[in-house]
Amino acid sequence: MSKKETISSVNVALVDDHILLRDALAGFISQVPGFHIGFTASNGKEMIQKFKEFGKPSILILDLNMPVMDGYDAAEWLHTHYPDVQVLILTMFDSDIPLIRLLQVGVKGFLKKDVQPDELKTALNSLIDDGYYYPIQTAGRIANMFQLNRQRRPEMDYKTLSYLELEFLKLACTELTYKEIALQLNLSPKTIDGIRDHLFERFDVKSRVGLAIYAVKNGIMNI
């Protein structure tokens, strides 16, 4: 099938628990030449059911923060079962941590929820033409993360980490603050700071992003 034929029949699905936003996006996309809405869903669990009912879309626009099954789990399910679906994340996040986790499960693009219509149209076409869409700010952050990763020394085997270090690394890949991580692990903030500083030195990194890259690359989130 040629690219032109593909573009003429691009099936787009929307998964977002905010009904007004979802309906507004669906209405806009339906007006973009060459695209149509295959289905909408309010969370990842409903998305899976819609796949059974309506089949596989070419592009799936996915919210991160949803009840029942959030965007992280939904993206991972898609990566496992339908890796050829182009996933575009729609969110308001400003942290690098979600970027790392989502790139690891094959997400091809990112947009903020306050996206302008022209940028959404550009993103849809870029996914078809180029296979990805990263806004300028996001592309710069991704490039910087991977540049930092290449500069680090060879990574140590995660199997030598203690149970608490592994649990800390898992939570460091979320958007929890260090204080919230301390509460989750029933430890003092001072103890958490000690674990963090020890891992900074051990992995030769200087930020939480460096820890997250290590954790995601080594599959620690799935342990």
Buried (B, 14 or more C-beta within 10 A) or exposed (E): EEEEEEBEEBBBBBBBBBEEBBEEBBEBBEEBEEBEBBBBBBBBBBBBEBBEEEEBBBBBBBBBBBEEBBBBBBBBBBBEEBEEBBBBBBBEBEEBBBBBBBBBBBBBBBBBBEBEEEBBBBBBBBBBEEEBBBBEEBEEBBEEBEEBBEEBEEBEEBEEBEEEBBBBBBBBBBEBEBEBBBEBBEBEBEBBEEBBEEBBEBBEBEEBBBBBBBBBEBEBBEE
